[in-house]
Amino acid sequence: MPSRGELEQRVMELLWASDAPRSVSDVHSLLSHERELAYTTVMTVLDRLAKKGLVSRELVQRAWQYQPTASQAEVVARDVERMLAPISPEVRVDALRRLAATLSEDERAALAQPAVPA
C-alpha cells in the first residue's frame, strides 16, 4: 500500500500534472484553490515527499523547486507490486485476473501494444 496520505497524494498529482518543477509557493497557491492550508504544511509535505524519494528538489534563487522522481504510472506500478509481493502466487494471479476483468476494451487494446519507454 502506498505510504502517502491524502494531502501527499494530491501534492504528487499537482507535480505530475506540471511540465516544470514547482516551488512550495506554487504548490501552496494551487492547493489554496481547493482548501485552506498553511504554507508551512505544504513545505512539510514536500519535504517528506523528498525524504521518501518521490520528489527531487533543487535550490533555485533561495527557493526549492520540486519535481517527481518517477511518472505517476511508475509509482502506481511500484505500489501495486509492493502490495502483491507478500501474497501467494495463486492469490496474486487471481487478483490480477479480477483486475484485468475490470478493464475496458480500449484498455485491453492498449495493453496489447508495445510498452512505451520510460
Biopython code that builds the backbone (N, CA, C, O; Angstrom):
import numpy as np
from Bio.PDB.StructureBuilder import StructureBuilder

atoms = [
    (1, "MET", "N", (0.835, -1.169, 0.000)),
    (1, "MET", "CA", (0.000, 0.000, 0.000)),
    (1, "MET", "C", (0.885, 1.239, 0.000)),
    (1, "MET", "O", (1.925, 1.249, 0.658)),
    (2, "PRO", "N", (0.497, 2.269, -0.716)),
    (2, "PRO", "CA", (1.333, 3.471, -0.725)),
    (2, "PRO", "C", (1.405, 4.086, 0.664)),
    (2, "PRO", "O", (0.430, 4.080, 1.415)),
    (3, "SER", "N", (2.574, 4.616, 0.989)),
    (3, "SER", "CA", (2.729, 5.256, 2.291)),
    (3, "SER", "C", (2.550, 6.762, 2.130)),
    (3, "SER", "O", (3.323, 7.555, 2.666)),
    (4, "ARG", "N", (1.518, 7.139, 1.383)),
    (4, "ARG", "CA", (1.208, 8.551, 1.186)),
    (4, "ARG", "C", (-0.177, 8.825, 1.751)),
    (4, "ARG", "O", (-1.121, 8.061, 1.550)),
    (5, "GLY", "N", (-0.266, 9.933, 2.460)),
    (5, "GLY", "CA", (-1.570, 10.380, 2.922)),
    (5, "GLY", "C", (-2.298, 11.095, 1.793)),
    (5, "GLY", "O", (-1.763, 11.261, 0.696)),
    (6, "GLU", "N", (-3.512, 11.510, 2.074)),
    (6, "GLU", "CA", (-4.342, 12.165, 1.062)),
    (6, "GLU", "C", (-3.707, 13.463, 0.562)),
    (6, "GLU", "O", (-3.741, 13.741, -0.636)),
    (7, "LEU", "N", (-3.134, 14.253, 1.457)),
    (7, "LEU", "CA", (-2.513, 15.510, 1.046)),
    (7, "LEU", "C", (-1.240, 15.249, 0.239)),
    (7, "LEU", "O", (-0.994, 15.920, -0.764)),
    (8, "GLU", "N", (-0.435, 14.284, 0.670)),
    (8, "GLU", "CA", (0.766, 13.936, -0.107)),
    (8, "GLU", "C", (0.375, 13.473, -1.509)),
    (8, "GLU", "O", (1.029, 13.833, -2.488)),
    (9, "GLN", "N", (-0.677, 12.685, -1.605)),
    (9, "GLN", "CA", (-1.128, 12.206, -2.911)),
    (9, "GLN", "C", (-1.563, 13.375, -3.793)),
    (9, "GLN", "O", (-1.243, 13.411, -4.981)),
    (10, "ARG", "N", (-2.294, 14.335, -3.211)),
    (10, "ARG", "CA", (-2.761, 15.481, -4.003)),
    (10, "ARG", "C", (-1.578, 16.324, -4.473)),
    (10, "ARG", "O", (-1.566, 16.797, -5.610)),
    (11, "VAL", "N", (-0.591, 16.513, -3.611)),
    (11, "VAL", "CA", (0.605, 17.270, -3.999)),
    (11, "VAL", "C", (1.316, 16.548, -5.147)),
    (11, "VAL", "O", (1.746, 17.183, -6.109)),
    (12, "MET", "N", (1.438, 15.233, -5.046)),
    (12, "MET", "CA", (2.061, 14.474, -6.139)),
    (12, "MET", "C", (1.276, 14.654, -7.440)),
    (12, "MET", "O", (1.875, 14.829, -8.501)),
    (13, "GLU", "N", (-0.039, 14.614, -7.371)),
    (13, "GLU", "CA", (-0.855, 14.794, -8.577)),
    (13, "GLU", "C", (-0.596, 16.153, -9.210)),
    (13, "GLU", "O", (-0.529, 16.261, -10.434)),
    (14, "LEU", "N", (-0.449, 17.199, -8.387)),
    (14, "LEU", "CA", (-0.154, 18.527, -8.924)),
    (14, "LEU", "C", (1.222, 18.554, -9.584)),
    (14, "LEU", "O", (1.399, 19.163, -10.639)),
    (15, "LEU", "N", (2.194, 17.891, -8.960)),
    (15, "LEU", "CA", (3.535, 17.857, -9.547)),
    (15, "LEU", "C", (3.551, 17.042, -10.838)),
    (15, "LEU", "O", (4.215, 17.427, -11.801)),
    (16, "TRP", "N", (2.826, 15.919, -10.870)),
    (16, "TRP", "CA", (2.771, 15.114, -12.093)),
    (16, "TRP", "C", (2.104, 15.886, -13.232)),
    (16, "TRP", "O", (2.463, 15.709, -14.396)),
    (17, "ALA", "N", (1.151, 16.725, -12.904)),
    (17, "ALA", "CA", (0.421, 17.480, -13.932)),
    (17, "ALA", "C", (1.223, 18.660, -14.476)),
    (17, "ALA", "O", (0.853, 19.253, -15.489)),
    (18, "SER", "N", (2.310, 18.995, -13.810)),
    (18, "SER", "CA", (3.120, 20.139, -14.209)),
    (18, "SER", "C", (4.215, 19.721, -15.183)),
    (18, "SER", "O", (4.769, 18.626, -15.084)),
    (19, "ASP", "N", (4.511, 20.598, -16.110)),
    (19, "ASP", "CA", (5.597, 20.324, -17.050)),
    (19, "ASP", "C", (6.920, 20.951, -16.603)),
    (19, "ASP", "O", (7.915, 20.903, -17.326)),
    (20, "ALA", "N", (6.920, 21.534, -15.412)),
    (20, "ALA", "CA", (8.131, 22.166, -14.875)),
    (20, "ALA", "C", (8.153, 21.975, -13.362)),
    (20, "ALA", "O", (7.111, 21.747, -12.748)),
    (21, "PRO", "N", (9.329, 22.066, -12.766)),
    (21, "PRO", "CA", (9.406, 21.989, -11.304)),
    (21, "PRO", "C", (8.557, 23.084, -10.659)),
    (21, "PRO", "O", (8.330, 24.140, -11.251)),
    (22, "ARG", "N", (8.093, 22.817, -9.442)),
    (22, "ARG", "CA", (7.245, 23.762, -8.711)),
    (22, "ARG", "C", (7.868, 24.081, -7.358)),
    (22, "ARG", "O", (8.469, 23.223, -6.712)),
    (23, "SER", "N", (7.711, 25.331, -6.948)),
    (23, "SER", "CA", (8.180, 25.745, -5.625)),
    (23, "SER", "C", (7.089, 25.468, -4.591)),
    (23, "SER", "O", (5.952, 25.151, -4.939)),
    (24, "VAL", "N", (7.451, 25.593, -3.330)),
    (24, "VAL", "CA", (6.458, 25.464, -2.257)),
    (24, "VAL", "C", (5.348, 26.481, -2.481)),
    (24, "VAL", "O", (4.167, 26.169, -2.330)),
    (25, "SER", "N", (5.734, 27.686, -2.838)),
    (25, "SER", "CA", (4.752, 28.747, -3.082)),
    (25, "SER", "C", (3.799, 28.378, -4.218)),
    (25, "SER", "O", (2.594, 28.610, -4.121)),
    (26, "ASP", "N", (4.340, 27.804, -5.292)),
    (26, "ASP", "CA", (3.496, 27.375, -6.422)),
    (26, "ASP", "C", (2.470, 26.343, -5.971)),
    (26, "ASP", "O", (1.279, 26.461, -6.259)),
    (27, "VAL", "N", (2.954, 25.331, -5.260)),
    (27, "VAL", "CA", (2.073, 24.244, -4.817)),
    (27, "VAL", "C", (1.051, 24.778, -3.821)),
    (27, "VAL", "O", (-0.124, 24.418, -3.888)),
    (28, "HIS", "N", (1.486, 25.631, -2.902)),
    (28, "HIS", "CA", (0.572, 26.225, -1.930)),
    (28, "HIS", "C", (-0.523, 27.013, -2.639)),
    (28, "HIS", "O", (-1.695, 26.915, -2.275)),
    (29, "SER", "N", (-0.155, 27.778, -3.628)),
    (29, "SER", "CA", (-1.132, 28.570, -4.385)),
    (29, "SER", "C", (-2.156, 27.679, -5.082)),
    (29, "SER", "O", (-3.352, 27.971, -5.056)),
    (30, "LEU", "N", (-1.698, 26.605, -5.698)),
    (30, "LEU", "CA", (-2.615, 25.676, -6.372)),
    (30, "LEU", "C", (-3.559, 25.001, -5.377)),
    (30, "LEU", "O", (-4.754, 24.868, -5.639)),
    (31, "LEU", "N", (-3.021, 24.580, -4.244)),
    (31, "LEU", "CA", (-3.844, 23.917, -3.234)),
    (31, "LEU", "C", (-4.825, 24.875, -2.568)),
    (31, "LEU", "O", (-5.893, 24.456, -2.122)),
    (32, "SER", "N", (-4.473, 26.163, -2.498)),
    (32, "SER", "CA", (-5.334, 27.151, -1.852)),
    (32, "SER", "C", (-6.665, 27.311, -2.574)),
    (32, "SER", "O", (-7.637, 27.782, -1.982)),
    (33, "HIS", "N", (-6.719, 26.926, -3.843)),
    (33, "HIS", "CA", (-7.981, 26.969, -4.586)),
    (33, "HIS", "C", (-8.918, 25.856, -4.119)),
    (33, "HIS", "O", (-10.129, 25.937, -4.325)),
    (34, "GLU", "N", (-8.371, 24.837, -3.502)),
    (34, "GLU", "CA", (-9.145, 23.665, -3.087)),
    (34, "GLU", "C", (-9.456, 23.655, -1.593)),
    (34, "GLU", "O", (-10.520, 23.193, -1.179)),
    (35, "ARG", "N", (-8.528, 24.164, -0.787)),
    (35, "ARG", "CA", (-8.680, 24.110, 0.670)),
    (35, "ARG", "C", (-7.754, 25.115, 1.319)),
    (35, "ARG", "O", (-6.831, 25.628, 0.687)),
    (36, "GLU", "N", (-8.005, 25.389, 2.577)),
    (36, "GLU", "CA", (-7.163, 26.307, 3.323)),
    (36, "GLU", "C", (-6.045, 25.516, 3.992)),
    (36, "GLU", "O", (-6.295, 24.630, 4.808)),
    (37, "LEU", "N", (-4.823, 25.849, 3.636)),
    (37, "LEU", "CA", (-3.649, 25.175, 4.204)),
    (37, "LEU", "C", (-2.578, 26.204, 4.525)),
    (37, "LEU", "O", (-2.411, 27.187, 3.803)),
    (38, "ALA", "N", (-1.866, 25.974, 5.596)),
    (38, "ALA", "CA", (-0.739, 26.832, 5.934)),
    (38, "ALA", "C", (0.414, 26.554, 4.967)),
    (38, "ALA", "O", (0.617, 25.422, 4.527)),
    (39, "TYR", "N", (1.146, 27.590, 4.654)),
    (39, "TYR", "CA", (2.322, 27.463, 3.798)),
    (39, "TYR", "C", (3.287, 26.422, 4.380)),
    (39, "TYR", "O", (3.863, 25.620, 3.646)),
    (40, "THR", "N", (3.452, 26.446, 5.696)),
    (40, "THR", "CA", (4.384, 25.519, 6.338)),
    (40, "THR", "C", (3.917, 24.067, 6.210)),
    (40, "THR", "O", (4.742, 23.154, 6.194)),
    (41, "THR", "N", (2.617, 23.849, 6.121)),
    (41, "THR", "CA", (2.100, 22.491, 5.929)),
    (41, "THR", "C", (2.540, 21.965, 4.563)),
    (41, "THR", "O", (2.985, 20.823, 4.445)),
    (42, "VAL", "N", (2.415, 22.796, 3.540)),
    (42, "VAL", "CA", (2.823, 22.401, 2.190)),
    (42, "VAL", "C", (4.328, 22.164, 2.158)),
    (42, "VAL", "O", (4.799, 21.218, 1.527)),
    (43, "MET", "N", (5.073, 23.018, 2.836)),
    (43, "MET", "CA", (6.530, 22.864, 2.897)),
    (43, "MET", "C", (6.893, 21.529, 3.553)),
    (43, "MET", "O", (7.786, 20.827, 3.079)),
    (44, "THR", "N", (6.208, 21.181, 4.632)),
    (44, "THR", "CA", (6.460, 19.915, 5.325)),
    (44, "THR", "C", (6.117, 18.722, 4.446)),
    (44, "THR", "O", (6.862, 17.743, 4.407)),
    (45, "VAL", "N", (5.000, 18.799, 3.744)),
    (45, "VAL", "CA", (4.593, 17.701, 2.851)),
    (45, "VAL", "C", (5.635, 17.497, 1.764)),
    (45, "VAL", "O", (6.029, 16.362, 1.495)),
    (46, "LEU", "N", (6.085, 18.564, 1.139)),
    (46, "LEU", "CA", (7.094, 18.440, 0.080)),
    (46, "LEU", "C", (8.413, 17.899, 0.641)),
    (46, "LEU", "O", (9.088, 17.106, -0.016)),
    (47, "ASP", "N", (8.775, 18.320, 1.839)),
    (47, "ASP", "CA", (9.993, 17.800, 2.476)),
    (47, "ASP", "C", (9.862, 16.295, 2.723)),
    (47, "ASP", "O", (10.805, 15.545, 2.472)),
    (48, "ARG", "N", (8.716, 15.854, 3.207)),
    (48, "ARG", "CA", (8.501, 14.417, 3.444)),
    (48, "ARG", "C", (8.537, 13.626, 2.139)),
    (48, "ARG", "O", (9.091, 12.528, 2.088)),
    (49, "LEU", "N", (7.948, 14.187, 1.089)),
    (49, "LEU", "CA", (7.970, 13.508, -0.208)),
    (49, "LEU", "C", (9.404, 13.390, -0.726)),
    (49, "LEU", "O", (9.759, 12.391, -1.352)),
    (50, "ALA", "N", (10.223, 14.405, -0.465)),
    (50, "ALA", "CA", (11.636, 14.348, -0.864)),
    (50, "ALA", "C", (12.370, 13.268, -0.060)),
    (50, "ALA", "O", (13.181, 12.526, -0.614)),
    (51, "LYS", "N", (12.090, 13.181, 1.231)),
    (51, "LYS", "CA", (12.731, 12.156, 2.072)),
    (51, "LYS", "C", (12.297, 10.747, 1.675)),
    (51, "LYS", "O", (13.059, 9.794, 1.843)),
    (52, "LYS", "N", (11.087, 10.609, 1.154)),
    (52, "LYS", "CA", (10.593, 9.311, 0.681)),
    (52, "LYS", "C", (11.112, 8.976, -0.719)),
    (52, "LYS", "O", (10.895, 7.874, -1.220)),
    (53, "GLY", "N", (11.800, 9.938, -1.344)),
    (53, "GLY", "CA", (12.342, 9.703, -2.680)),
    (53, "GLY", "C", (11.331, 9.863, -3.798)),
    (53, "GLY", "O", (11.608, 9.487, -4.937)),
    (54, "LEU", "N", (10.162, 10.414, -3.498)),
    (54, "LEU", "CA", (9.141, 10.592, -4.532)),
    (54, "LEU", "C", (9.325, 11.867, -5.332)),
    (54, "LEU", "O", (8.839, 11.974, -6.458)),
    (55, "VAL", "N", (10.026, 12.838, -4.753)),
    (55, "VAL", "CA", (10.333, 14.079, -5.461)),
    (55, "VAL", "C", (11.809, 14.399, -5.269)),
    (55, "VAL", "O", (12.433, 14.009, -4.282)),
    (56, "SER", "N", (12.337, 15.113, -6.233)),
    (56, "SER", "CA", (13.684, 15.655, -6.077)),
    (56, "SER", "C", (13.532, 17.164, -5.933)),
    (56, "SER", "O", (12.510, 17.737, -6.311)),
    (57, "ARG", "N", (14.550, 17.791, -5.389)),
    (57, "ARG", "CA", (14.479, 19.236, -5.223)),
    (57, "ARG", "C", (15.820, 19.869, -5.550)),
    (57, "ARG", "O", (16.886, 19.284, -5.360)),
    (58, "GLU", "N", (15.716, 21.074, -6.044)),
    (58, "GLU", "CA", (16.911, 21.841, -6.396)),
    (58, "GLU", "C", (16.700, 23.264, -5.908)),
    (58, "GLU", "O", (15.632, 23.847, -6.091)),
    (59, "LEU", "N", (17.723, 23.808, -5.289)),
    (59, "LEU", "CA", (17.648, 25.178, -4.781)),
    (59, "LEU", "C", (17.903, 26.143, -5.935)),
    (59, "LEU", "O", (18.983, 26.154, -6.525)),
    (60, "VAL", "N", (16.896, 26.950, -6.245)),
    (60, "VAL", "CA", (16.988, 27.932, -7.325)),
    (60, "VAL", "C", (16.630, 29.296, -6.739)),
    (60, "VAL", "O", (15.491, 29.523, -6.331)),
    (61, "GLN", "N", (17.598, 30.191, -6.700)),
    (61, "GLN", "CA", (17.399, 31.540, -6.161)),
    (61, "GLN", "C", (16.691, 31.515, -4.802)),
    (61, "GLN", "O", (15.677, 32.186, -4.609)),
    (62, "ARG", "N", (17.228, 30.748, -3.882)),
    (62, "ARG", "CA", (16.757, 30.666, -2.497)),
    (62, "ARG", "C", (15.404, 29.996, -2.333)),
    (62, "ARG", "O", (14.818, 30.072, -1.254)),
    (63, "ALA", "N", (14.887, 29.340, -3.369)),
    (63, "ALA", "CA", (13.613, 28.615, -3.254)),
    (63, "ALA", "C", (13.801, 27.203, -3.802)),
    (63, "ALA", "O", (14.321, 27.017, -4.903)),
    (64, "TRP", "N", (13.374, 26.216, -3.024)),
    (64, "TRP", "CA", (13.442, 24.839, -3.505)),
    (64, "TRP", "C", (12.426, 24.648, -4.622)),
    (64, "TRP", "O", (11.284, 25.100, -4.527)),
    (65, "GLN", "N", (12.859, 23.972, -5.682)),
    (65, "GLN", "CA", (11.995, 23.606, -6.798)),
    (65, "GLN", "C", (11.849, 22.087, -6.761)),
    (65, "GLN", "O", (12.846, 21.366, -6.728)),
    (66, "TYR", "N", (10.623, 21.611, -6.767)),
    (66, "TYR", "CA", (10.331, 20.187, -6.615)),
    (66, "TYR", "C", (9.777, 19.605, -7.900)),
    (66, "TYR", "O", (9.003, 20.244, -8.612)),
    (67, "GLN", "N", (10.197, 18.361, -8.185)),
    (67, "GLN", "CA", (9.617, 17.630, -9.305)),
    (67, "GLN", "C", (9.603, 16.140, -8.986)),
    (67, "GLN", "O", (10.442, 15.659, -8.225)),
    (68, "PRO", "N", (8.662, 15.414, -9.561)),
    (68, "PRO", "CA", (8.574, 13.981, -9.287)),
    (68, "PRO", "C", (9.820, 13.249, -9.784)),
    (68, "PRO", "O", (10.410, 13.626, -10.796)),
    (69, "THR", "N", (10.209, 12.203, -9.064)),
    (69, "THR", "CA", (11.352, 11.396, -9.492)),
    (69, "THR", "C", (10.933, 10.284, -10.446)),
    (69, "THR", "O", (11.778, 9.662, -11.090)),
    (70, "ALA", "N", (9.622, 10.033, -10.537)),
    (70, "ALA", "CA", (9.099, 8.988, -11.427)),
    (70, "ALA", "C", (7.710, 9.414, -11.889)),
    (70, "ALA", "O", (7.049, 10.224, -11.240)),
    (71, "SER", "N", (7.279, 8.863, -13.007)),
    (71, "SER", "CA", (5.943, 9.172, -13.513)),
    (71, "SER", "C", (4.878, 8.584, -12.587)),
    (71, "SER", "O", (5.160, 7.713, -11.765)),
    (72, "GLN", "N", (3.666, 9.072, -12.739)),
    (72, "GLN", "CA", (2.565, 8.557, -11.938)),
    (72, "GLN", "C", (2.367, 7.068, -12.205)),
    (72, "GLN", "O", (2.132, 6.295, -11.277)),
    (73, "ALA", "N", (2.461, 6.668, -13.465)),
    (73, "ALA", "CA", (2.290, 5.255, -13.809)),
    (73, "ALA", "C", (3.357, 4.387, -13.145)),
    (73, "ALA", "O", (3.056, 3.294, -12.664)),
    (74, "GLU", "N", (4.597, 4.866, -13.116)),
    (74, "GLU", "CA", (5.671, 4.108, -12.472)),
    (74, "GLU", "C", (5.428, 3.962, -10.971)),
    (74, "GLU", "O", (5.664, 2.895, -10.403)),
    (75, "VAL", "N", (4.962, 5.019, -10.335)),
    (75, "VAL", "CA", (4.708, 4.981, -8.897)),
    (75, "VAL", "C", (3.544, 4.047, -8.587)),
    (75, "VAL", "O", (3.611, 3.265, -7.638)),
    (76, "VAL", "N", (2.479, 4.123, -9.380)),
    (76, "VAL", "CA", (1.327, 3.229, -9.166)),
    (76, "VAL", "C", (1.760, 1.778, -9.363)),
    (76, "VAL", "O", (1.387, 0.908, -8.576)),
    (77, "ALA", "N", (2.543, 1.515, -10.405)),
    (77, "ALA", "CA", (3.003, 0.144, -10.651)),
    (77, "ALA", "C", (3.845, -0.362, -9.484)),
    (77, "ALA", "O", (3.702, -1.514, -9.077)),
    (78, "ARG", "N", (4.720, 0.482, -8.941)),
    (78, "ARG", "CA", (5.524, 0.085, -7.776)),
    (78, "ARG", "C", (4.650, -0.188, -6.565)),
    (78, "ARG", "O", (4.877, -1.148, -5.829)),
    (79, "ASP", "N", (3.634, 0.673, -6.358)),
    (79, "ASP", "CA", (2.719, 0.482, -5.225)),
    (79, "ASP", "C", (2.000, -0.859, -5.336)),
    (79, "ASP", "O", (1.903, -1.595, -4.354)),
    (80, "VAL", "N", (1.494, -1.178, -6.527)),
    (80, "VAL", "CA", (0.779, -2.436, -6.736)),
    (80, "VAL", "C", (1.735, -3.613, -6.550)),
    (80, "VAL", "O", (1.386, -4.617, -5.927)),
    (81, "GLU", "N", (2.944, -3.478, -7.098)),
    (81, "GLU", "CA", (3.942, -4.540, -6.955)),
    (81, "GLU", "C", (4.249, -4.812, -5.482)),
    (81, "GLU", "O", (4.316, -5.966, -5.060)),
    (82, "ARG", "N", (4.436, -3.739, -4.699)),
    (82, "ARG", "CA", (4.708, -3.901, -3.267)),
    (82, "ARG", "C", (3.532, -4.543, -2.542)),
    (82, "ARG", "O", (3.724, -5.344, -1.628)),
    (83, "MET", "N", (2.316, -4.191, -2.949)),
    (83, "MET", "CA", (1.142, -4.746, -2.301)),
    (83, "MET", "C", (0.994, -6.235, -2.612)),
    (83, "MET", "O", (0.567, -7.010, -1.756)),
    (84, "LEU", "N", (1.342, -6.629, -3.824)),
    (84, "LEU", "CA", (1.180, -8.019, -4.233)),
    (84, "LEU", "C", (2.360, -8.916, -3.836)),
    (84, "LEU", "O", (2.204, -10.134, -3.761)),
    (85, "ALA", "N", (3.509, -8.344, -3.588)),
    (85, "ALA", "CA", (4.719, -9.125, -3.329)),
    (85, "ALA", "C", (4.582, -10.166, -2.217)),
    (85, "ALA", "O", (5.020, -11.301, -2.402)),
    (86, "PRO", "N", (3.995, -9.824, -1.079)),
    (86, "PRO", "CA", (3.942, -10.829, 0.002)),
    (86, "PRO", "C", (2.810, -11.847, -0.144)),
    (86, "PRO", "O", (2.681, -12.748, 0.684)),
    (87, "ILE", "N", (2.009, -11.716, -1.163)),
    (87, "ILE", "CA", (0.836, -12.583, -1.335)),
    (87, "ILE", "C", (1.233, -13.834, -2.122)),
    (87, "ILE", "O", (2.114, -13.784, -2.981)),
    (88, "SER", "N", (0.586, -14.937, -1.823)),
    (88, "SER", "CA", (0.899, -16.193, -2.513)),
    (88, "SER", "C", (0.648, -16.053, -4.020)),
    (88, "SER", "O", (-0.218, -15.283, -4.436)),
    (89, "PRO", "N", (1.402, -16.794, -4.833)),
    (89, "PRO", "CA", (1.236, -16.696, -6.282)),
    (89, "PRO", "C", (-0.206, -16.943, -6.748)),
    (89, "PRO", "O", (-0.675, -16.289, -7.679)),
    (90, "GLU", "N", (-0.902, -17.873, -6.111)),
    (90, "GLU", "CA", (-2.278, -18.178, -6.522)),
    (90, "GLU", "C", (-3.196, -16.978, -6.299)),
    (90, "GLU", "O", (-3.992, -16.628, -7.170)),
    (91, "VAL", "N", (-3.083, -16.361, -5.149)),
    (91, "VAL", "CA", (-3.921, -15.197, -4.835)),
    (91, "VAL", "C", (-3.524, -14.021, -5.719)),
    (91, "VAL", "O", (-4.387, -13.282, -6.192)),
    (92, "ARG", "N", (-2.227, -13.843, -5.946)),
    (92, "ARG", "CA", (-1.744, -12.754, -6.793)),
    (92, "ARG", "C", (-2.320, -12.884, -8.202)),
    (92, "ARG", "O", (-2.806, -11.903, -8.764)),
    (93, "VAL", "N", (-2.270, -14.091, -8.777)),
    (93, "VAL", "CA", (-2.806, -14.319, -10.119)),
    (93, "VAL", "C", (-4.313, -14.081, -10.138)),
    (93, "VAL", "O", (-4.833, -13.456, -11.062)),
    (94, "ASP", "N", (-5.004, -14.573, -9.129)),
    (94, "ASP", "CA", (-6.454, -14.364, -9.068)),
    (94, "ASP", "C", (-6.779, -12.875, -8.981)),
    (94, "ASP", "O", (-7.692, -12.403, -9.658)),
    (95, "ALA", "N", (-6.046, -12.136, -8.162)),
    (95, "ALA", "CA", (-6.274, -10.692, -8.031)),
    (95, "ALA", "C", (-6.018, -9.977, -9.352)),
    (95, "ALA", "O", (-6.788, -9.100, -9.743)),
    (96, "LEU", "N", (-4.939, -10.348, -10.040)),
    (96, "LEU", "CA", (-4.640, -9.727, -11.329)),
    (96, "LEU", "C", (-5.689, -10.066, -12.379)),
    (96, "LEU", "O", (-6.034, -9.221, -13.205)),
    (97, "ARG", "N", (-6.200, -11.293, -12.355)),
    (97, "ARG", "CA", (-7.287, -11.659, -13.273)),
    (97, "ARG", "C", (-8.521, -10.807, -13.014)),
    (97, "ARG", "O", (-9.150, -10.308, -13.948)),
    (98, "ARG", "N", (-8.860, -10.643, -11.741)),
    (98, "ARG", "CA", (-10.025, -9.831, -11.384)),
    (98, "ARG", "C", (-9.827, -8.378, -11.806)),
    (98, "ARG", "O", (-10.760, -7.732, -12.285)),
    (99, "LEU", "N", (-8.628, -7.875, -11.629)),
    (99, "LEU", "CA", (-8.327, -6.516, -12.064)),
    (99, "LEU", "C", (-8.439, -6.410, -13.587)),
    (99, "LEU", "O", (-9.024, -5.457, -14.103)),
    (100, "ALA", "N", (-7.888, -7.375, -14.296)),
    (100, "ALA", "CA", (-7.950, -7.376, -15.758)),
    (100, "ALA", "C", (-9.396, -7.413, -16.253)),
    (100, "ALA", "O", (-9.719, -6.829, -17.287)),
    (101, "ALA", "N", (-10.258, -8.102, -15.512)),
    (101, "ALA", "CA", (-11.670, -8.200, -15.913)),
    (101, "ALA", "C", (-12.377, -6.852, -15.848)),
    (101, "ALA", "O", (-13.424, -6.680, -16.473)),
    (102, "THR", "N", (-11.831, -5.896, -15.108)),
    (102, "THR", "CA", (-12.456, -4.577, -14.995)),
    (102, "THR", "C", (-12.022, -3.623, -16.107)),
    (102, "THR", "O", (-12.559, -2.522, -16.221)),
    (103, "LEU", "N", (-11.056, -4.037, -16.924)),
    (103, "LEU", "CA", (-10.533, -3.166, -17.975)),
    (103, "LEU", "C", (-11.543, -2.995, -19.101)),
    (103, "LEU", "O", (-12.282, -3.917, -19.446)),
    (104, "SER", "N", (-11.554, -1.791, -19.665)),
    (104, "SER", "CA", (-12.399, -1.529, -20.830)),
    (104, "SER", "C", (-11.747, -2.145, -22.067)),
    (104, "SER", "O", (-10.585, -2.550, -22.028)),
    (105, "GLU", "N", (-12.491, -2.212, -23.143)),
    (105, "GLU", "CA", (-11.939, -2.733, -24.406)),
    (105, "GLU", "C", (-10.751, -1.891, -24.861)),
    (105, "GLU", "O", (-9.755, -2.435, -25.336)),
    (106, "ASP", "N", (-10.847, -0.581, -24.721)),
    (106, "ASP", "CA", (-9.741, 0.303, -25.116)),
    (106, "ASP", "C", (-8.497, 0.028, -24.271)),
    (106, "ASP", "O", (-7.382, 0.026, -24.792)),
    (107, "GLU", "N", (-8.685, -0.204, -22.974)),
    (107, "GLU", "CA", (-7.547, -0.502, -22.105)),
    (107, "GLU", "C", (-6.922, -1.842, -22.470)),
    (107, "GLU", "O", (-5.700, -1.986, -22.456)),
    (108, "ARG", "N", (-7.755, -2.818, -22.794)),
    (108, "ARG", "CA", (-7.229, -4.128, -23.213)),
    (108, "ARG", "C", (-6.418, -3.990, -24.505)),
    (108, "ARG", "O", (-5.349, -4.585, -24.642)),
    (109, "ALA", "N", (-6.936, -3.202, -25.446)),
    (109, "ALA", "CA", (-6.230, -2.980, -26.714)),
    (109, "ALA", "C", (-4.897, -2.277, -26.468)),
    (109, "ALA", "O", (-3.888, -2.606, -27.092)),
    (110, "ALA", "N", (-4.904, -1.304, -25.550)),
    (110, "ALA", "CA", (-3.667, -0.580, -25.234)),
    (110, "ALA", "C", (-2.627, -1.510, -24.621)),
    (110, "ALA", "O", (-1.431, -1.363, -24.876)),
    (111, "LEU", "N", (-3.079, -2.468, -23.813)),
    (111, "LEU", "CA", (-2.136, -3.421, -23.210)),
    (111, "LEU", "C", (-1.496, -4.322, -24.241)),
    (111, "LEU", "O", (-0.387, -4.813, -24.031)),
    (112, "ALA", "N", (-2.177, -4.547, -25.357)),
    (112, "ALA", "CA", (-1.644, -5.394, -26.412)),
    (112, "ALA", "C", (-0.554, -4.693, -27.218)),
    (112, "ALA", "O", (0.174, -5.338, -27.972)),
    (113, "GLN", "N", (-0.442, -3.371, -27.060)),
    (113, "GLN", "CA", (0.575, -2.606, -27.791)),
    (113, "GLN", "C", (1.918, -2.699, -27.065)),
    (113, "GLN", "O", (1.959, -2.953, -25.861)),
    (114, "PRO", "N", (3.025, -2.493, -27.806)),
    (114, "PRO", "CA", (4.341, -2.487, -27.142)),
    (114, "PRO", "C", (4.416, -1.410, -26.073)),
    (114, "PRO", "O", (3.800, -0.352, -26.196)),
    (115, "ALA", "N", (5.169, -1.689, -25.037)),
    (115, "ALA", "CA", (5.320, -0.735, -23.924)),
    (115, "ALA", "C", (6.016, 0.534, -24.394)),
    (115, "ALA", "O", (6.897, 0.502, -25.254)),
    (116, "VAL", "N", (5.601, 1.643, -23.813)),
    (116, "VAL", "CA", (6.227, 2.938, -24.106)),
    (116, "VAL", "C", (7.449, 3.055, -23.210)),
    (116, "VAL", "O", (7.352, 2.840, -22.002)),
    (117, "PRO", "N", (8.616, 3.399, -23.792)),
    (117, "PRO", "CA", (9.825, 3.534, -22.959)),
    (117, "PRO", "C", (9.632, 4.608, -21.905)),
    (117, "PRO", "O", (9.002, 5.635, -22.159)),
    (118, "ALA", "N", (10.182, 4.365, -20.710)),
    (118, "ALA", "CA", (10.042, 5.334, -19.603)),
    (118, "ALA", "C", (10.939, 6.516, -19.805)),
    (118, "ALA", "O", (10.955, 7.428, -18.978)),
]
sb = StructureBuilder()
sb.init_structure("model")
sb.init_model(0)
sb.init_chain("A")
sb.init_seg("    ")
for serial, (resi, resn, name, xyz) in enumerate(atoms, 1):
    if name == "N":
        sb.init_residue(resn, " ", resi, " ")
    sb.init_atom(name, np.array(xyz, "f"), 0.0, 1.0, " ", f" {name:<3s}", serial, name[0])
structure = sb.get_structure()
